[in-house]
Amino acid sequence: MKTAICYARKSHSDQAIESQVEEIKRYCENNGYKPKWYLESHTGTTMDRPVFEQMNQDLFMGEAKTVIITEVSRIGRTMIEAMNVLGEWLSNDITLIATGQQFNFSGAIGKTIAALLLGLGELELESKKARQKRGIALAKKDPAKYAGRKEGSYSADVKKIIKYREEGRTIEEIAKLTDTSHMTVIR
């Protein structure tokens, strides 16, 4: 049985990572792979993802020659950065398999299709942000429809931020540890 590096990344809900794991497990069982798991809690909007970096390092140390993900967009939403990673993998004879697209991205055709899929993923993200911005602008015209975020509400775990700050950690460290922005930590 050959070993494969299996990577799943958090999406908008914890359930999304669980469904990725299940899909990859099925693929491995059906295709004779022994999975070595890397589960990422950081989103794909940044390439600064500790688990991804560790996975990439292990990959180049020879832990496996195959990476299995559910979608090529799991590598990242930014097409150029994701294509750089993919190009590096493919030029080092590392096979990328995306179970959701049912495709092995090796060779020139694989790179071309991956570029197309990554470009579409980036377009989708930009389009989603633009729709959200238009919807908020429209809703703001009617205060009964849009009140914005309630004052004092945070998307981060404030207690953790305070604890890390009391330990003397920097704002940058805390932002990484809590998967939040600098401004959220400062506020």
N, C-alpha and C positions, 0 to 999 in steps of 0.2 A: 504494500500500500504506500503510495507516494504522499508526502506531506505538502499541504497547501497553506499559504498564509491567507486567513479569512478575516476580512475587515468590514466592520459595520460602524456607521457613524450616526449619532443622534440627529434626528430631524426635529419636527415641531412637537413630537410627543415621545414619551418613553416607549410607547407601544410600537412605534415605528422601528426602533432598534430591535425589538423582540421579533417582529415579523421578518426583518432582514436576516437575523440569526437563524430562524426556522427555515427560510428559503435556502440559505447557504448550506445548512445542515443536510437538507434533502438532496441538494446537488452533490455534496461530498459523498453521501451514502450511495447515491445512484451511479457515481462515476469513479469510485475507488480512491477517494482522497481522505487523508487523515488531517483534520483541521487544526491549525494553530491559530487561536483566536486573538484578535486585537479589536477591542470595543472602545470607541471614541466618544467622549461626552461633549467635545467641542463641536461647534457647527462648521459647515463647509465654507462659510463666507471668509474664513481666514486660513492661510496655510500654516499658521502657528498652532499646530495641534500636536501635543506631546506624544500621544499614542501612535499617531501616524508617523511621526519622526522616528520613534523606536521601531515601528514595523519596517520602515524603509531601511533603517540601519541593519536590522536583523536580516532583511532580504538580501542586502549586499554582502553580508557576512556568510551567506550561503545556507541560511535556515531552510529555504525552499526556492523553487524556480517558478512557482505559480502563485498568483494572487487571485483570490475569488472575492467578488463584490456583487451586490445586487444590481447596481447601475453605475455606469461610468461617471456619473455626477457625484458619486461618493468620494472620488478623488478630490474634488473641489468644484466650486461654482465658477471660478475664474478660469476661463478657457486657456489663457496663455500659461498660467502656472500649472494647471492640470496637464496640459500638453507637454510641458517640460518634464514633469514627473513620468508621464507615460512614455515619452521618447527615450528617457534615460533607462526605464525598465526594458523596453523593447530592444534597445541597442545592446543590452546586457543579457539578451536571450531569456528574459523573464516574461512569462506568459500571463496575460490579464484575461480573466474570464468574468463576464458580467452575466449573471444568471437571468436577470430580468429582460435583458436584450437578447438573451440566448446567442451570445456571440463571443468568439475568441478573438481578441484584438491584436493578434500577432501579424507581422508583415506590413507592407505598404498599404494594402487595402484596409487592414485593421486600424492603422494610424489615421487614415483618411476618414473612416467611419467614426472613429472616436472623436476626431476634431469636429465633425458635423454634430454629433450628439452633445459634445461639450458646449459648442456654440449655441445650440438650441436651448440647453439648460441655462446658459447665461442670459439669453434673450428672455426666457420665461421668468427668471428672477427680476430682471429690469422691468419687464412688463407688469409683473405683480406689484412692484414698488410704485410704479407710475399710477396704476389703478388705485392703490391704497391712498396715495397722495391726493388724487382727484376726488376720491370718496370723502376724505377728511375735509378737503377744502369746501366741498358741497355741503357736507354736514355742518360745518362751522357757521354756515349762513343761517342755520336754524338752531339756536342754543338748546332747544328742547331735544334735538336729535343727537347733539354731540357736546359732551361736557369735557372731553379729554380725560387724561389720567387723573384720578382723584389725588388731591394734594396729600402728600405724606405716604403715598403708595410707591413701593419699589419692586422691581422685578428680581432684585438680588436678595440674598439672605443677609440682612443688616447685621444680625448678631455675629455671623461669621466674619464679616468685614471688620467690625469693631474688635473682635477677638484677635484677628490677624494684625490689625493696626497696633493694638496694645502689645503684641509680641515684637513690634518694631519692624514689621515687614514694609516694603516700599509699596507705593500705589500700583506700580507695574506688576509686582508679584501678586498682590491681592486681586487685581483685575484678572490675571491668568488663573489663579486658584479658584475664583468664583465665576469664571466665564462671563465677565461683565466688562463694560467699558471703563476707561479712566474716569470719565465724568460721573458715572454711577458711583464709583468708589469715593470720589471726592465729595459728592452730595451726601 
